[in-house]
């Protein structure tokens, strides 16, 4: 009977991919929000200064997660946006997984910071990809390609600093709630 109690009262089996999966999935929330045309219209009418980089050809905010293009955009643009969303989610999840493997006893704050840094790196790469695709579509040279990719990465870092915590908090909460010490018997 003691063996049954030991098994029943033992902490749950660790799920090493749960927190990175939550971190990657949490990046889809702002991507869905910016993929909504009604939200973009509302944001453009309330804070038009946020769209200023778009007038220069640099990507705006998070990549759009939508199955339709905005009016007047070609089909390759939608494929680029979806690829950028995948890059953002994958880089964020990979960064959190790597941080958890490097420091298995990390607390929720460290998980929050690793998820936030993952969003920053992922959004910089995603926006560099989006900017590069736009430059390649118009057939510009390598100097324009490099400068727009750099500008896209910088705007991605800026947006990640401002909104990356939205994606990082669910990962930290999941870490906090699924730790073996947090489970009570």
N, C-alpha and C positions, 0 to 999 in steps of 0.2 A: 504494500500500500504506500510505503514511503516513496518508491520510485514514481508512482503515479502522481503524487503531490509535487515531487521535484519537477517532473515534466510539465505539469499543469501550471506551476508557479514560476517557471523559468521565463526569462524575458523573451519577447518575440524575436524571431530570426531577423537578423539585420537585412534591410533592403537597400543595398548600396546604390541602386539607380533611382530610388524614389525622389530624393531631394534634387539631384540634377534634372530629372524628368520634370519636376514641378517648376524648376527655374527656367527650363527651355519652354515649357508650355505657358508660363506666365508672360513671356515675351510676345506671345500671340495676342494678348489682350490689347495693348496699344496698337498693334498692327491691324487688328480688326477695327479698332476705333478710327484710325486714320484711313482705313479702307472704305469707310462709310462716307458717301458723297454728301449726305445731309450734315454730318459733323464737320467736314471740310468747309462747306459753305458757311456754316455757323461760325467756325473759327476764323475764316477769312473776313467775315463781316465784323467780327468783334476785335480781332487782333491781326490786322493785315500786315503789320510790321514783322510778324513771324514768317510770313511767306516771302520776304525780301530775297533770301538766297535763291528761291525758285526763279525769280525774275532774271537772275544771272546764270541760270542753268544748273545750279547746284541742288542736289536732292533736298527735299523738305522732310524733316522729322523722321519718323519711323517708316519703314517700307509698308506699302499698302497690301493688306491681305484681303483681296476681293477676287471674285471670279469674272468681273466685267471691267473694262477699261473706262477711264473717264472720257468725256466727249472729246473726240478729235485725236486720241492717242492711238498709235499703231499697236498691233498685236504683240510685237516683240517686247513692248514696254511692260505688258502684263506678265510675260514670262520672266523678265528681269526682276520685277517686283516680287514675284513668288519665290524666285531663287534667292533674292536678298532676305526674305523672311526666313527661308530655310537656313541660310548662313547665320543669321542672327540667333535663331533658336539653337542651332547646333553648337556654335561657339560658346554661347552662354552655358549650355548644359555641360559641355566638355570642360570648361573652366571650373565650374563648381565641382564636377567629378574629380578633376585633378587636385583641387584644393582639399577636398575631403580625403583623398587617398594620401596626400602629403601630411595632413594633420588630422588623424582619425578622431582625436579627442577635442576637436575645435568646438567652441560654443556657437550660439546662434548669431552673435555679432560678427564673428569671423565668417560665418556662412553668408550673412547679409553682404559683407564687403566683397567676398569672392563672387557672389552673384552680380553685384553692382559692377565690379570690374569686368566681369564676363559680358554684361550688357554693353559696357563702354567699348570693349574690344570688338564685340560682334556688330554693334551699330556702326562703328568706324569702318569695319570691313564691308558691311552691307551697303553703306552709303558710298564708299569708294567704288564698289561694283556698279551701283546705279549710275554714278557720275561717269564712269568709264564707258558703260554701255551707251549713254547718251552722246558722248563724244565720238565713239566709234560709229554711231549711226549717221553722223553728219560728215564723217570722213576727215576729221581734223588730224593734225600731225601729232608726233610724240610729245612735244612740249605742252600742247593743250591737254592731251590725255593725262600726263603726269600732274599738271596743275589742277585740273578738275577732280582727279582722283584724290589729291591732297586736300582740296577744298571740301570734297564730300566727306572725307575722313574727319576733318576738323568739325564740320557741322554735326556729324554723327556723335563725336565726343561731347560736343556742347549739349545736344539733346539728351545724351545718356547721363550726363552729370545732372541735368534738370529733372529727368523723368525715369532714370534707371532704378530708383528706389521702388517704383511701382511694381517692377518685375522682381526685385530682390526681396521684398518683404514676404511674399508667399513662400519662397524657398527657406527663409530664416524661420518662419512659423512652422513649416513642415519639419524642419530639422529639430526645432524645439519640442514639438509634440511627439516625434517618433524616436527620440533618444531613449535608450534602455533605462536611464535614470529617471526619466519623466514618467515612465509607466509605473503605476502603483498597483499593488496586489491586494 
